[in-house]
Amino acid sequence: MTPESVLAKTPKGVEEIERRTYHLQSRLRQALIRIDGVKTLDEHFELAGDLADALFAQFEELEREGFVIDTTPVPTEPLEPEPVAETEPMTPPAPAAKAWPPTKPAAPAAPVRPAESDAETTQPVSAAVSAAASAAASAPVSFDSPVKFRLGDLLVDAMGPETGKLGTTLQSCRNREDLAKWVAYAFPRIQEAAGKDKAKTFYKSAKQLVG
């Protein structure tokens, strides 16, 4: 279960509410009555206030006993970044054709300096265009935002410097939508590795960042 999970009563849970068939303890029955198939766990916890931790434990017990079920789809892992296609460098433009015939004129003439000057100017410009195109082709596509860096800090705060696959999948996120999916993906794994308290602290701060 995650803070965004939505719990619903199973047929066994409905039977207990209507007929008291399974004689649940009062505290579990009250927790079962709260389940409406609409509110998220986060919303239940806000309503419970200081009793949120106890309520979470009761929901877990009801789920183990088959009285409720998590109806939220399991979040999928963020997609791996697509490989950047390599493109060939831009071909420099061909020199402009001469405006006069290449045949030797009848009367001797002095060398035409403007033509040589044009050739000298064209060469460095073409080289610059080619270098810029090569750099653009080799540059990786990335999403480096303050939000992404802050999520990395929160992950380290929760799990320590060894973040493993969670750190790798965070780096593959390209936009805010990917980051939101990553937060939902990371929560249960942080809870399993570092405990409920650190996972809840991480989730609340991360949710405020990604919206």
Secondary structure, 3 states (H helix, E strand, C coil): CCCCCEEEECHHHHHHHHHCCCCCCHHHHHHHHHCCCCCEHHHHHHHHHHHHHHHHHHHHHHHHCCCEEECCCCCCCCCCCCCCCCCCCCCCCCCCCCCCCCCCCCCCCCCCHHHHHHHHHHHHHHHHHHHHHHHHHHCCCCCCCHHHHHHHHHHHHHHCCCCHHHHHHHHCCCCHHHHHHHHHHHHHHHHHHHCHHHHHHHHHHHHHHHC
